[in-house]
Amino acid sequence: MGFMVAASLGSHVVPRGTLETRIKCQLFCNTEKNSIDFKFSKHKAIQRGIFISKQEPTPEFDERKSPNEVREEIKQCYELINRLGRGVLYLGSARMGPDHSHYVQAQELAKEIANLLDCTTWSGAGPGLMDAVTQGALLAGKPVGGFKIGKEAGEWKSSNYHPYLPTESYFTCRFFSARKHGLVDTVVRNNSFDKTAVVALPGGIGTLDEVFEILALIQLERIGSKLPVPFMLMNYDSFYSKLLEFLNVCEEWGTVSEGEVAPLWKVCNSNSEALAYLEDFYCISSSDTSKNTAKLYNTHELPS
């Protein structure tokens, strides 16, 4: 990787390829080992500090300097939510495919919750477990929405488009910050008839980033919701057990207060636990669930 060297020599410009007088510029310190030599014609040697910066091709990120670009993208995220309605947000791995047991469990969970709460299913609209919950909601005949990111982990790398969802049901974000605003807003509850939730499925770095951001917003009461939002950590096959142990260690060290984390979410080892928790949280009877299941409509079809 190359470096750009800029030398300040008063009103003079150092020409490339001159052969006569040599000048020495010190690199911010007076040590010979860090000096750089230039050849300069017919001028007195001048000592100046020079500025060295890494030169990388970053034109695609220039727009990040404008807050208006991010603001406009957040606005588009909110418009999509207003159109499709708030609901259940799923966070999870983009790398666990249809042959993984967690994929099957996530698909079934999304179908059951969509029927239970009769709401929109939201995700990162990517591959892996995000695709599982998309298909689960479609099987339930319920609305699906998502916020993609331009470059996704897993098998759909560098794709701005979903392979089968209609373009009006998802939005591809350039900025992670805008995407996160959208993901959080999908679960905000300002009315008693809003039935939302956060479901954290097994995942990696990106999933943990989103999980702890939303958990922190709930902890600090900064999520922007007038009513509480249920948060479920799906501990399939003890996937998150080590993480839970670490949080206990945090309590021992005093970085979180004793008993502070447990009330913020519900740790579920199975789909049945998650469904029972939501039924209790929203006071939904089994007869209500049956009614929602009977209301299935086939406006969506799973991809072949």
N, C-alpha and C positions, 0 to 999 in steps of 0.2 A: 504494500500500500504506500503510495507516494506521499510526500509532504510538501507544502507550499512554504517558501521562505520569503519573508518580506523584510527588507532592510531600509531603515530610515537614515538618509544621508543629507539632511538639510534640504536644499533646493536642487540637489544633484540626483540624477538617476543613474544607477549602476548599469552600464550596458553589458550585454552578454557577449562574450568572446573577445574582450579587450586583452591585450597581451603585455602591457608595459608595467605600470606601477601596481603593486600588490597592497591591498588594505586589509586589515584584520578587524573583524567585529566580534566582540565578546558576547557570549550567550548568557547574559544576566549575571554572570559571575566572573571574577578575574582569574580564571584558571586557563592555562594554555590548552589543556586537553579538550575543552569545550569550544574552542574557537573555530570559526569558519573563515576561509580565505576567499576574497574576491579579487579579481584583476580589474584595475581601474586606470584609465589613461589620463595623464597630465593633471592630476589633482593631488593635493596634499592628503596624506592618510588621515582619515577621520575615524575615531572610535564611536560607535553607537551600539546600543542594545538592539537586538533583532527579535522579531516576533515569529514564532514557528507554530503553525496550526495544522492539524490533520485535515487533509482535503478529501472529502468524500462526496460522491454524487447524491445530493439530497433534494433535488427539485420537487420530488413527489411529496415532501414534507413541508415545503414552503408555506402551504396554506394553513398549517398548524399555527402559524404566527398571527393569524387573524381570528379573533374571538367570534367574529360574525359568521365564519364558516362553521364553527362548532355549534353556535347558537341556532343556526338554520337547520342543522342536522337534528338537534334535539327537538326542535319544533316539528319536524317531519315524523320523529318517533312518537311524539304525543298525538299527532293527528291520526296515526295508524291505531293507537290504543283507543282513542275516542271512537273510531269507526268500528273496531272489532269488539271492544269491551274488555274490561279487566277480568282477570281470572287466576289460574294457577301457573306459576312460573317454575320451570324445571331447569336445574343446573346439573350438568353431568359430562362425562367423558365423550369426546368426539372419536375415540379410538376403539371402543368396544362394539364390534359388529354383530350382525344377526346370529352368528354362531356362538355368541357368549351368553351365558345364563343370565347375566344382569340385563342384557338387552331384552330378553323375553320377559323378565320381571318388570322392567320399566315400561314396556309396551302395555302389559296387562294393567299395571297401576294407573297409567294415564287414561286408559279406557274406563276403568272403574271410577276414578275421580271425576272424569268429565261427566259421566252419568250421574254421579252422586251430587255434584254441585251445579250441574247444568250450566257450565261456563266455558269461556275460551281457554284453550291451552296455549301457553307461551313458552318459547325456548330460544336458544341461539340459532335455530333453523339450520343446524349443521348436520354432519353425519353422526354415527355412533349412537349413544343413548339419546341424543337430541332427536335423531331420526326415529328412534323407537317410540318416544312419547308423541311425536307427530302422527305416526301411524296408529298409535293407540287411540288418539282423539278422533282420527278419521273413522276408525272402526266404530266409535261411539256416535258418529254422525254429528259431532260438535265442532264449533269454529276453532280454527288454528291460526296462530299468528307467531311471528318470529322476527328477531333482529340478528341478521347475519353480520359477519365481519368480512372485509374484503379477502383476507388470507386466513383460512381456517385450518386447524390441525386435522390430521386424519386424511381420509381418501379424497376429500373434495378440495384439495389445496388450490389456493389462488383462484377461486371461483366466486364471482359476484352473484351468481344465479342459483336458485334451488332447482334440482333436477325434475321436480314434478309439482310443487306447489304453485298456484297462480301468483303472479307478481304482485297483485293487490293485497295479498295476505302476509307479506313480509317486506322488510326494508333492509337493504345492505348498507351498513355504516362504514365510513372511512375512519372514524375516530372511536377509539374504545371508550372515551369519556362520554360521548353521546349515546353509545350503545348501552352503557351502564345506567345512564339516566332513564333510558327507555325500559330496560329490564326491571329496574326498581319500581317505576311508575305502574307497571302492569299489576302490582299486588296492593296498591294503596287502597284502603277502605275508608271512605268518607260517608258511606251510607250503610244502613243496616242490611239492605238487600244485596250489597256486594259480597260475594263469596269468593275470596281469594286465598292463596297460600303460596308458600315457597317450599319446593321439594328439592332437596340436595341429594342427587344420586351419586354413586361412586365416580370419582374423577381425579384429574391431575392438577397441575399448576393453575390453569385457567379457572377450573371449577373452584378450587380453594380460594383463589383471589376473589371470585364473586361471592362465595359463601361467607367469607369473613367480612367483606365490605357490607353486605346486607345485615349480617349479624351485628356488626358495630353500629349501623344505623338504628337497628331495633334497640340495642343496648342503651344508646345515647338519646333515644327518642327523637331521632332526626330523619326518620324515614318518610315523614310527611303524611302519615296516616292518622286520622282521628280515632279510628278503631283498631284494636289489636289484629295483627296478621299472624296466622299460624305458620310455623316454620318446622319442617320435618327433615331430619337427617336420616337417610336410608342406609342403615348399617348392614347391607347385604353381606352375608358370609363374614361378618366381623370386619368388613373393609375399613371402617373408621375407628375401630377399637383402640389402635395405637394413638390416634389423634386425641381421642377422649382421655387416654392415659396422660398424654402430654398436657392437656388442659388441667388435669388434676395436679400435675407437677407445678404448673403455673400458680395454682392456688397455694401450694406449699411454699413457693418462693415469694408469694405476695404480689405477683404481677396482675392477678385478678383476685377479687374478693372471694372468700369461701361461699360457695353456693350461688355465685353470681351468674354463671353460664347456664346451668341446668334449666332454669325457668325460661330461657330465651328460645329454646327449641324443644322438640320432642324427638328423642332418638328411637327409631323404629327398626326392628330387625326383620320385619316382614311387611308385605303389602296389607295384610289383614290388620296389623297394628295401626298402620297409617290411616286406613279407612275408618277404623273404629274411633281413632282420635278426631278425625274430621267430623264424623257423625256427632260426637259428643260436643265438639267445639261449636258447631253450628246448630246443635239441637235438632238433628235430622233423624226422623224415624225410618224404619225399614220400609214402611208404606210409601214414604216420599221418594225413596230410592227407586222403588218399583215403578212409580209414576214417571220418573225421569227416564228410566230405561225404556219404558213403553213409548216415549216421545221420539225415538230414534228417527232420523230422516237421512236419506241417502243422497245428499247433495255432494258428497265427496266420495271418491273411490281410491282405494289403495293402488300404488303403482304396480304394474305387473312384473 
